[in-house]
Amino acid sequence: MLAIVIFMAVSFLAVALKYQTSAYFRLPAAVRIAASVLHAVIVLTNILLYGLLCVVDYHSLDLPLAVRLAGLVLALPGICLILAGIVALKAALFFPSGGDRLLTGGLYRLVRNPMYLGGIAGALGIGLAVASRYALYYTVAFAVVLFIVARLEERDLAQRFGPGFEEYRRRVPLLIPTPGSIARSVTGWPGGRR
């Protein structure tokens, strides 16, 4: 089972190579499409493997019912953040183009990577709900990998969007909401799409 956790973490790191987009956009269209399809396959494979971890390792930890219920409460908004991020990004999620616009409105006022926050919250919440040791190991590895991927993406975003991205980065946290980012997301900090 630990091998599955390691495979899942390494495969997500492989996805990060796609986000060296200064090189990505110079690749032939067929190669970019193949990389995007591989990205989608890796994400779906990891979701299935996470589900397998949860089933096979179900209740390997003796967690109180309150903690398991709190896991469910944490997982639901996490999954909603992922779905809302998919809607916001649309095709750019798997098929980025050089002309994409920087998203700074909606969920992107809360944190710069709401889908990553949702993935971590969802994985942690489900791991707690099913009381799975290996699901929680995966959650830690997943959080580290997503942090690395986010940093790689930010190098590209800084190059593509320059001062607009730097201003956005100063105002909005990477993964963990702050009181200021929560207030801005509720009050509607000006920004929207750029």
Secondary structure, 3 states (H helix, E strand, C coil): CHHHHHHHHHHHHHHHHHCCHHHHCCCCHHHHHHHHHHHHHHHHHHHHHHHHHHHHCCCCCCCCHHHHHHHHHHHHHHHHHHHHHHHHHHHHHCCCCCCCCCECCHHHHCCCCHHHHHHHHHHHHHHHHCCCHHHHHHHHHHHHHHHHHHHHHHHHHHHHHHHHHHHHHHHCCCCCCCHHHHHHHHHCCCCCEC
